[in-house]
Amino acid sequence: MPRQKNSRGSGKAAVKTTVWDAAEYLGTPESIAAYLEAAFEDGDPTLVAAALGDVARAQGMTQLANQAGVTREALYKALSPSGDPRLSTFLGVMKALGIKIRPSAA
């Protein structure tokens, strides 16, 4: 049986991929806490903001924005990979999510 070729003619079949969206896996308080804990452990503020954005999308951005006291658009912008949320926004989102931050010695 002859091998199928892709459009480039290399003789290899194309690999089909799908986009992975973390928000699809953040349906429980435990999964949310574990996801955010991993982001905080990394220590990169951009990663933390993006992780909060994933959680916000999983929980419903509009409802979360209302609970956090910001507009939906402002929340999208603040929690985007290029965003830099204000401390008040960050704390409002954490409170709306029911997530507590507890300082501990390193």
C-alpha positions in Angstrom: 0.0 0.0 0.0 1.5 3.4 -1.0 2.2 5.9 1.8 0.2 9.1 1.8 2.1 12.2 1.4 1.3 15.6 2.9 1.3 18.7 0.8 5.0 19.3 1.3 5.9 16.0 -0.3 8.1 14.8 2.6 6.3 11.5 2.8 5.3 12.1 6.5 1.7 12.4 7.6 0.8 15.7 9.2 0.4 15.7 13.0 -3.0 17.0 14.0 -2.9 19.1 17.2 -5.4 20.9 19.3 -5.1 24.0 21.5 -4.9 23.2 25.2 -6.9 25.5 27.4 -6.2 25.3 31.2 -9.7 26.9 31.9 -11.3 23.6 30.7 -9.6 21.8 33.6 -10.3 24.2 36.4 -13.8 23.1 37.5 -13.1 22.4 41.2 -11.8 24.5 44.1 -9.0 21.9 44.5 -7.9 22.1 40.9 -8.0 25.9 41.0 -5.9 26.0 44.2 -3.3 23.5 42.8 -3.0 25.5 39.6 -2.6 28.8 41.3 -0.1 27.3 43.8 2.1 26.1 41.0 2.0 29.5 39.4 2.9 31.2 42.7 5.8 28.7 43.3 7.3 29.7 39.9 7.4 33.3 41.2 6.9 35.0 37.7 4.3 37.8 38.0 3.3 37.3 34.4 2.6 33.7 34.9 0.6 34.4 38.1 -1.5 36.9 36.2 -2.0 34.6 33.3 -3.0 31.7 35.7 -5.5 34.0 37.4 -6.8 34.8 33.9 -7.3 31.1 33.2 -9.2 30.7 36.4 -11.3 33.8 35.8 -12.3 32.5 32.4 -13.2 29.1 33.9 -15.3 30.7 36.6 -17.0 33.3 34.3 -15.2 36.6 33.6 -18.2 38.8 33.9 -19.4 37.5 37.2 -15.9 37.5 38.7 -15.3 41.1 37.5 -18.5 42.2 39.2 -17.5 40.5 42.4 -14.0 42.0 42.2 -15.3 45.5 41.6 -13.8 46.0 38.2 -15.2 46.0 34.6 -15.0 42.8 32.6 -12.7 44.6 30.0 -10.4 45.8 32.8 -10.2 42.3 34.2 -9.4 40.8 30.8 -6.6 43.4 30.3 -5.2 43.0 33.8 -5.1 39.2 33.6 -3.8 38.9 30.1 -0.2 37.7 29.6 0.9 41.3 29.0 -1.2 42.6 31.8 0.1 43.9 35.2 -2.9 43.9 37.6 -3.0 46.4 40.4 -2.7 45.0 43.9 -6.4 46.0 44.6 -7.5 44.1 41.4 -5.4 41.1 42.4 -6.8 41.0 45.9 -10.3 41.5 44.7 -10.0 38.6 42.3 -8.6 36.4 44.9 -11.4 37.3 47.3 -14.0 36.7 44.6 -12.5 33.3 43.9 -12.6 32.4 47.6 -8.8 32.0 47.6 -6.8 33.1 50.6 -3.2 34.1 50.5 -1.2 33.2 53.6 2.4 34.5 54.0 4.9 31.9 55.1 8.6 32.0 55.6 10.6 30.8 52.6 
